[in-house]
Amino acid sequence: MRGAEVTLTDVMHVALAGVGVIFVLLALGFGATAYRNWFRPYSVGTFLMLLVPGIVAFLYVPQLAANLPTQWVGLTERISTYSYLLWQSMLAIVLLHEDHHVRI
């Protein structure tokens, strides 16, 4: 929390967020490897949509530490989150489409 002393929960939040990022990147990599048609470039594009806002958010770390305003951090978080959620939705469509073809 801004303006407050850093506690164990703050440290754990950062650590668990880092673990979450690793799992998201693994999911993107496995998805791109498993489905080589249009889904591979889509996965790479999603990776870039996660990378750019992540870099922008990382640039705001000094302002967060100094308790200064960070107007665009919320937008970068939403871009990252919604990009990954859209990727998950597209993966579900690919999986459902593939399952449908297996049954026929």
C-alpha positions in Angstrom: 0.0 0.0 0.0 1.3 3.4 -0.9 2.7 5.5 1.9 2.9 2.6 4.3 5.9 0.5 5.5 6.6 -2.6 3.4 5.3 -5.7 5.1 5.5 -9.4 4.5 2.2 -9.4 2.6 3.6 -6.8 0.2 6.6 -9.0 -0.5 4.5 -12.0 -0.9 2.2 -10.2 -3.4 5.2 -9.4 -5.6 6.6 -12.9 -5.3 3.3 -14.6 -6.2 2.7 -12.2 -9.0 6.0 -13.2 -10.4 5.1 -16.9 -10.2 1.8 -16.1 -11.9 3.7 -14.4 -14.8 5.9 -17.5 -15.2 2.8 -19.7 -15.5 1.2 -17.4 -18.0 4.3 -17.4 -20.1 4.5 -21.2 -19.9 0.8 -21.5 -21.0 1.5 -19.2 -24.0 4.5 -21.2 -24.9 2.7 -24.6 -24.7 -0.3 -23.2 -26.6 1.9 -21.9 -29.4 3.8 -25.2 -29.6 0.7 -27.4 -29.5 -1.3 -25.5 -32.2 0.9 -24.4 -35.1 -1.6 -22.9 -37.4 -3.0 -19.4 -36.8 -2.8 -19.9 -33.1 1.0 -19.7 -33.0 1.3 -16.1 -34.3 -1.7 -15.2 -32.2 0.2 -16.5 -29.1 3.3 -14.5 -30.1 1.1 -11.4 -30.5 -0.4 -12.0 -27.1 3.1 -12.4 -25.6 4.0 -8.9 -27.1 0.8 -7.5 -25.7 1.9 -8.7 -22.3 5.5 -7.6 -22.7 4.9 -4.0 -23.6 2.6 -3.1 -20.8 4.8 -5.0 -18.4 7.8 -2.9 -19.4 5.7 0.3 -19.0 4.5 -0.8 -15.6 8.1 -1.7 -14.5 9.2 1.9 -15.5 6.7 3.2 -12.9 8.3 1.3 -10.0 10.4 4.4 -8.8 7.3 6.5 -8.8 5.4 3.9 -6.8 8.3 3.7 -4.3 8.3 7.5 -3.9 4.5 7.5 -3.5 4.0 9.6 -6.6 1.0 9.5 -8.9 1.1 6.7 -11.6 -1.8 7.5 -14.0 -1.2 4.7 -16.5 -0.4 1.7 -14.3 -4.1 0.7 -14.1 -4.4 0.8 -17.9 -1.3 -1.3 -18.4 -2.6 -3.9 -15.9 -5.9 -4.1 -17.7 -4.3 -4.4 -21.1 -2.2 -7.3 -19.8 -5.0 -9.0 -18.0 -7.6 -8.7 -20.9 -5.0 -9.8 -23.5 -4.4 -13.0 -21.6 -8.1 -13.6 -20.9 -8.8 -13.1 -24.6 -6.0 -15.6 -25.4 -7.6 -18.1 -23.0 -10.9 -17.7 -24.7 -9.3 -18.3 -28.1 -7.6 -21.4 -26.7 -10.9 -22.7 -25.5 -12.4 -22.1 -29.0 -9.5 -24.0 -30.6 -9.9 -26.9 -28.1 -13.6 -27.1 -28.6 -13.2 -26.9 -32.4 -10.6 -29.7 -32.3 -12.8 -31.8 -30.0 -15.7 -31.4 -32.4 -13.6 -32.7 -35.3 -12.4 -35.7 -33.3 -15.9 -36.9 -32.7 -17.0 -36.8 -36.3 
